[in-house]
Amino acid sequence: MTTTPVRGGSNLAGPLLRGGDISVVAVEAIEQDNPEKEIHVADHRTYVRVEAEGGLVIRRRTMEQLLGRAFSMQELEVSLTGYSGQIETHDEYMRWYFMKQS
C-alpha cells in the first residue's frame, strides 16, 4: 500500500475504508483503475482514507482479478465507513467524485 500525504485541497473525493483484507485489495484496485490520478492514501490501521483530485473509481472486475474469486460490490460497501465528495454505486463499479456547487 502506497502512502502519500494529503495536500490541502477541496476537490478531493474518495472512500474511507475500514481496515482489513478487503481495504488492502481495494486500495490496489483503485490504484490500477485510476492510473492517471495522484492518489493520496492515509493508512491509520483501523481505517484507510483514499482520495484524489476530482475523484476515483473502483471496478468489480479489478477486485475479482486481485482476489482471484468472484466479488460483489456489496462486500466493499460493508468496509465503506464513509467517503469524501459524492458517491455513485453500481453492480460493476463504485465511483467517488467531486462536483462544485455553483
C-alpha positions in Angstrom: 0.0 0.0 0.0 1.4 3.4 -1.0 1.0 6.2 1.4 1.1 9.8 0.1 0.5 12.7 2.4 -2.8 14.5 1.6 -2.2 18.1 0.5 -4.8 20.7 1.3 -7.5 20.7 -1.4 -11.2 21.0 -1.5 -11.6 18.9 -4.7 -10.6 15.6 -3.2 -13.0 12.7 -3.3 -12.7 9.0 -2.3 -13.6 6.3 0.2 -12.9 5.9 3.9 -12.5 2.1 4.4 -12.4 0.0 7.5 -9.0 -1.6 7.9 -8.7 -5.2 6.8 -8.0 -7.5 3.8 -10.7 -6.0 1.6 -9.4 -2.5 2.1 -5.8 -3.5 1.3 -7.0 -5.1 -2.0 -9.4 -2.1 -2.7 -6.5 0.3 -2.5 -4.5 -1.7 -5.0 -7.6 -1.9 -7.3 -8.2 1.8 -7.0 -4.6 2.4 -8.0 -5.0 0.1 -11.0 -8.3 1.6 -12.0 -7.1 5.2 -11.8 -3.6 5.2 -13.4 -3.8 8.9 -14.4 -4.5 10.1 -10.8 -2.2 11.1 -8.0 -3.8 9.1 -5.2 -3.5 10.0 -1.6 -3.6 7.1 0.9 -3.7 7.7 4.6 -3.4 4.4 6.4 -4.4 4.7 10.1 -4.5 0.9 10.6 -8.2 0.8 11.7 -9.2 2.8 8.7 -7.8 3.9 5.4 -8.6 7.2 3.6 -8.1 7.1 -0.2 -8.6 10.3 -2.2 -7.7 12.0 -5.4 -8.4 15.3 -7.0 -11.8 15.1 -8.7 -12.4 11.6 -7.5 -11.8 7.9 -8.0 -13.4 4.7 -9.4 -13.1 1.1 -8.4 -14.3 -1.7 -10.7 -15.7 -5.1 -9.6 -13.6 -7.0 -12.3 -10.4 -5.4 -10.9 -11.3 -6.6 -7.4 -12.1 -10.1 -8.8 -8.7 -10.2 -10.6 -6.8 -9.2 -7.5 -8.8 -11.5 -5.1 -8.8 -14.4 -7.5 -12.5 -15.0 -6.9 -16.0 -13.7 -7.6 -16.6 -10.3 -5.8 -19.8 -8.3 -5.2 -19.6 -4.6 -4.7 -21.8 -5.1 -1.6 -18.7 -6.6 0.0 -17.0 -3.3 -0.5 -20.0 -1.4 0.9 -19.5 -3.3 4.2 -16.0 -1.9 4.5 -17.0 1.6 3.4 -17.4 3.6 6.6 -17.6 7.0 4.8 -16.4 9.0 1.9 -15.5 12.5 0.7 -17.3 14.0 -2.2 -20.3 12.4 -3.8 -20.8 8.7 -4.5 -22.3 6.6 -7.3 -22.8 2.9 -6.8 -23.4 0.3 -9.4 -23.1 -3.5 -9.6 -20.0 -3.1 -11.7 -18.2 -0.2 -10.1 -18.3 2.4 -7.3 -17.3 6.0 -8.1 -16.5 8.9 -5.8 -16.4 12.3 -7.4 -16.3 16.0 -6.5 -18.8 18.3 -8.1 -18.6 22.0 -7.3 -21.7 23.8 -6.2 -22.4 26.9 -8.3 
